Amino acid sequence: MAIPVLNIEQIRAWENATWESGISQEDVIKKAGAMVAYYAEKMTSPCSLILGIGGKGHNGDDTEQAINQIKNNSADFIRAVIAAKAAQQSQPGLITLITLADSYIPVASQLSAVMVHPWRPSLELPENTTGIVIGPGLASSEIPPGLVDFVVKLWDQFPGPVCVDASALDWLPEKSISSKAPRIITPHPGEAARMLKTTTQKVLSNRFETVRSLSKRFGNTWVVLKGHQSLIGNFNGIIYVNSTGNPWLAQGGAGDALAGFLGGLIAQPQLQSDILKTIRYAVWKHGLTADYMQSIKTGWTIEELTQHLGKKFTDNEFILKVC
């Protein structure tokens, strides 16, 4: 088969036609990088070493974009692992993690006591499912057809508590829900701004009103607005201010750990009768654990935080000091 060859004149003509059509150089680089990343991941096995080699100047821009895309995809499935391990600290019983098919092997290889299944359109949840967390690990640009509809249906109809975090927050419909079971969302200020179609600055300038607005817009859900002194509340009643936590919770993965830990608690029937207390406890314990980690070492990681979420603190002096 003949190999097509473009000369310099033809390449420049293609470039000029591209720019005249309104497509920017940045858009072309992003698309080229995304395509390189797609084929690099498709042609390799999970956890393989991928070496990116790019030329000097702008000649290497598409390679840099591809490497960043691969890094983001790799970091994304780690978030699902963090959430699952945090849920284990709540000791809810059997935990099942449903992940994207492309992430199944790297996710399953890091979890020894969690059932892991790849998502497929015909998937049905186990009959004994008592609570659901949706979001950690779903930031991929390759979301399979039907998954968003599957999530929206669970949010609307699942008869038990549902907690939604991260990318899945953008999938929620702005309407009331059919189920009478609790619904919980855990956005940080940037995610809250997207959900309310406003700016992060406006969210931060009136956090209490943000909690009310989010709750009303998304089916009177419970809201955990994360950040310094996280807020917990809904469309009416008291909004609670959490007293624990420190700046180290700004690390990537901290929100996934909270979502998983909270999910493991709300899945337990004995903790569902007072769902507000359960939510408040999860947020408080998550922050308290961060304060504990800060008291024993500097530079701790989210993995270390997750390992200690289930710890029973017996040092009353420490608890009084941080609270």
N, C-alpha and C positions, 0 to 999 in steps of 0.2 A: 504494500500500500504506500502510495506517495505521501511524503511528509510535507504539509503546507508550510511555505516559508513567506514571511512578511519582510519586506525591505523597510528601511528607515522612513522613507517617504510615505508608505502605506500606514505605518504605525502613527506618524504625526497626523495624517489625515483622520485616522480613527479617533485620536485624542481630541483634535479640534472639533469633530462632530459631537463627541461626548460632552465637551464643555459647553458648546452652543445649545445643546438640548436641555441644559440646566442642571446636569449632574455634576457635583463638585468632585474635586480630586479626593477629598476626605471620604466621600461616599464610595468612590471606586476602591480606595484602599481598604475600607471596612468590608466591602463585599468580597474583595479578593482574599483578604485575611480570613474571613468567615468560611469561604470555600476551601482554602488550604487546610484550616483547622478541621473542617468536616471530613475531608478525605484522609487526613493524617490519623484521626481517631478511628475512622472506618477501616483503615488498612492495618491497624495495630491492635494488639490485645490490651485489655485493661491493665493499668499499672506499668505499661511499657515505657521505656525511655525514649522521648522524642527530641531530636536535636534539630533546632532551627538555625539555618545559615542564611544570612541576608547580606546584601552588598552595602557599601557606604552610602551615606546621605539618604535620599528618598528611595533608593533602590531596595532598601531593607525594610521599608515601612510596612509592606504587606506581611512580611515574615513576623515582624514585631506584633502586628495586630493578631496574627494567627496564634502566636505563643500566648498572648494575653487571653485570647478566647479559650484556649485549651486549659489554661490555669483556672479561669473562671468556672469552666465546666467541672474540673476536678474538685475545686473548692465547694461546688454546689452539692455534690453527693455526700461530701463530708458532713454537711449540715444535717442531713437525714440521719447519719450515724450518731451525731451528737444528741439529737432529739431522742433517738431510741435509747441511748445509754442513760440519758437524764430520766426518761420514763421508768427505766429499771430501778432507779433510786427511790421512786415512789412506791415500788412493790405492789403493782396492781394485779399481778398474776401473769397470764399469757399475754405477750406483746407481739403483734404482727405488723411488720413494716412492708408497705406496698411502695415500690420504687419504680422509676422509669426503667424500661427494659435494658437500655444501654448501661445503666448504672448497677444492674443487679449483681454482677460478679464482684466488683470492688466493694459494694456495700455489704453483701452477705459474708465476704471474707473477713470483715472486721467485727462481726457480731456473732457471738457463740450461743447466746440464750434467747435470741429474738428470731421469730419466724419471719423470713424474708421472701416476698413474692414479687415477680415483675408484673406491672400493670398491663392489663389487656382489656379490650372492650367488653368481653363477656364476664369480667371479674365480678364476683359477689362476695360481700363481706362475710366473715364467719358468723353463724347464727347467734353466738354468745357474745357478740361485740357490745360493750357497754359504754364506750366513749371513743371519740375520734379526734385526732390532731391532723390538720392539713396545712401544708405550706413549706416546711423545711425541706430543701432539696429539690424544689420545683421551679428554680429560676432558669432552667434550660431554655434556649431559643428553639429547641426542637420538641415542643410539647405535642404528644400524639393526638390525632383527631379523637374527639369524644371525651377526653379527660376533663376538660373544663365543664362540660355538661354533667359529667359524673359527679364532680365536686359540688356543683350548684344543686344537684338533686339531693345529695347528702345534707348539705346545709339547710335545705328546705324541709326535708322529710324524715331524716334519721330520728328515731324516737329517743335517743339518748343525747347527752351533752356533746357539743362539737366546738372545738377551738380552732380558729384559723389565724395563721401568721404568715409573714413574709410575702412571697410572690402571689400566693393564693388570695390575699386580701383584694387584689385587683380584679378578681373574678366574681366577687360577690355582687348579687343584684341589689339594687336599691328598692327594696320592698319588704313587706312583712313575710313571715315564714309560716308554713303550715304546722310544723311540729310545735308542741308545747314545751319541749325540753330546752334547757339553757343553751344559749349560743354566746360564744366569747370571741372577741378579736383582740389581738395584742400588737398593735402598730407602734412603731417609733414615730417621731414627729414628721419625718419625711414621707413615710407611708400614709400617715394620717392626712397630710396635705394633699397627696394624690387622690385619696378616697373622697375628700371634700372639695376637690378641684380648687384648691387655694394654695397659698405659699407656706413654706415651713415657718417663716417668720411670724405669720399670722397665727399659726397653730401655737407657737411658743409664747406669743403675747397674750393668749387667752386659752390656757390649757383646759380649764374647767368647762368652758363653753364648747371646746372641741370634743370632750367626752360626751356631753349632752347631744351634740349634733351628730356624731358618729352613731350613737345608740339609736336615735330617732330615725336616721336615714337607712340603717341596716337592720330593721326588724326588732327594735328595742333590745338589741344585744347588750351583754355586759362588755365593758371596754377596759382594757389595761393600756393606758397611754404611757409607754416606757420613756425613761429618761431620768434625770436627776429628780429624786422624790417622785417616783412613778405614781400615777393616779389610777384609782379603781372605782368604777361607778357605772351608772346607766342613765337613761333619759330623765329620771327623777330620783328623789331620795338623796342620801348622803353620798358625797364623793370622798373617798378615803385617800389620804396621802401616805405613801409608804416611807418608813423612816430608815430603812437599811440600804446598803449598796455604796459603791464608790466608783471613781472614774475608770477603774480597770474593767468595768462591765461594758465599756465601749468597744471592747475587742469583738472581732467577728466571731459569731457563733454563740454569743451570750444569750441573744434572744431565742435561738433554737433550743438552747438548754432550758430556758424558762418554759417555752411551749411544751417541750417533752415532759418536764417535771410536772407542770400543771395538768397536762393530759393524763398522766399516770394517776393523778389524784382524782380528777373528775370522773374517771372511769370506774371508780370504786363506789358501789351503790350506797354504802354507809356514809359517804362523804357528799352525796348529791342532795341531801335534804336541805342543807344550808349552803348553797353553791357560792354565795358571796363570801362566806367565811373561808371556804376552801380556796377560792381565788386569792383572797387577801393573804392567806397563809402561804400559798405558793410563791407569791411575789416577795413577801417578807423573808421567807426562808432562802430564796434565791439570793437576795441582797445580803442577808446575814452570812451566808456561806462565802460570798465575796469578801465581806469584812473579815471573816475568820481567816481566809487565805492571805489577805493583806497583813494580818497580824502575825503570821508565822513565816512569811517569806515575801520577797519582792520578785516581780517578774513572773508571777504564776500564769498558767495558761487556762483556757476554757476546758481542756481535757481534765486538768486537775480540779477545777471547780466542779465539774460534773461528777467526779469520783466522790466528792464530799457532800453532795446535795442531800444524801440520805443520812448524813452523820447526825447523831443525837448529841447535842452540846450539853455538857454537864458543868462547864465552867460558868457559874452564874455571874461571876465578876466580869467575864468577857462579854456576856450578853447584855448586862446592864451598861457596860462601857460603850458599846456600839449602838445601843437603842436609846 
